[in-house]
Amino acid sequence: MNTTRTLYTKDKKVKITFRCDDKMGEWVDERAQVVGLTPSAFVRQLLYQQMYAEKTLGDIVQKPTNTAASAETAVTNANN
């Protein structure tokens, strides 16, 4: 028997799927549980925080830099 579940999307119009390595997936699950959110809601909250920070900082984040930055690389470098 094949049952189809309908996702509750309310006012969310964009669905994003991404992959995490084991370490990141565990971190998201653990942190989401600590704050009482689903992993999806937790990631959404992080994105809202980033969006707010960029809007608040305004011109500072709008100025282009010659250096490419990656949070993933920063985390990797910090652990080495």
C-alpha positions as CSV (number, residue, x, y, z in Angstrom):
1,M,0.0,0.0,0.0
2,N,1.4,3.3,-1.0
3,T,0.3,6.3,1.1
4,T,1.2,9.8,0.1
5,R,1.9,12.4,2.8
6,T,1.1,16.0,2.1
7,L,3.8,18.3,3.5
8,Y,2.5,21.2,5.6
9,T,4.0,24.3,3.9
10,K,1.7,27.1,5.2
11,D,3.3,30.2,3.7
12,K,6.5,28.6,2.6
13,K,6.8,28.6,-1.1
14,V,10.4,27.4,-1.7
15,K,11.6,24.0,-0.8
16,I,15.4,23.5,-0.4
17,T,17.1,20.1,-0.1
18,F,20.7,19.8,0.8
19,R,23.1,17.2,2.0
20,C,25.1,17.2,5.3
21,D,28.0,15.1,6.2
22,D,27.6,12.9,9.4
23,K,29.1,15.5,11.7
24,M,26.9,18.4,10.5
25,G,23.8,16.3,10.5
26,E,24.4,15.2,14.0
27,W,25.1,18.8,15.1
28,V,21.8,20.0,13.5
29,D,19.8,17.2,15.1
30,E,21.4,17.8,18.5
31,R,21.0,21.6,18.5
32,A,17.4,21.4,17.1
33,Q,16.5,19.0,20.0
34,V,18.1,21.4,22.6
35,V,16.0,24.4,21.4
36,G,12.9,22.3,20.8
37,L,12.6,22.7,17.1
38,T,12.6,20.2,14.2
39,P,15.9,20.1,12.2
40,S,14.2,21.9,9.4
41,A,12.8,24.7,11.6
42,F,16.3,25.0,13.2
43,V,18.0,25.5,9.9
44,R,15.3,28.0,8.9
45,Q,16.0,29.9,12.1
46,L,19.7,30.0,11.3
47,L,18.9,31.4,7.8
48,Y,16.6,34.0,9.3
49,Q,19.4,35.0,11.7
50,Q,21.9,35.4,8.8
51,M,19.3,37.4,6.8
52,Y,18.7,39.7,9.7
53,A,22.4,40.2,10.3
54,E,23.0,41.1,6.7
55,K,20.1,43.6,6.6
56,T,21.3,45.1,9.9
57,L,24.9,45.5,8.8
58,G,23.9,46.9,5.5
59,D,26.8,48.3,3.5
60,I,29.4,46.3,5.4
61,V,28.3,43.1,3.8
62,Q,27.5,44.7,0.5
63,K,31.1,45.7,-0.3
64,P,32.7,43.0,-2.4
65,T,36.0,41.5,-1.3
66,N,38.7,39.8,-3.2
67,T,38.9,36.9,-0.8
68,A,36.5,34.0,-1.1
69,A,35.1,32.8,2.2
70,S,33.6,29.5,3.1
71,A,32.2,28.7,6.6
72,E,32.8,25.0,5.8
73,T,36.5,25.7,5.1
74,A,36.7,27.8,8.3
75,V,35.3,25.0,10.4
76,T,37.6,22.5,8.8
77,N,40.6,24.7,9.3
78,A,39.7,25.4,12.9
79,N,39.6,21.7,13.6
80,N,43.0,21.0,12.1
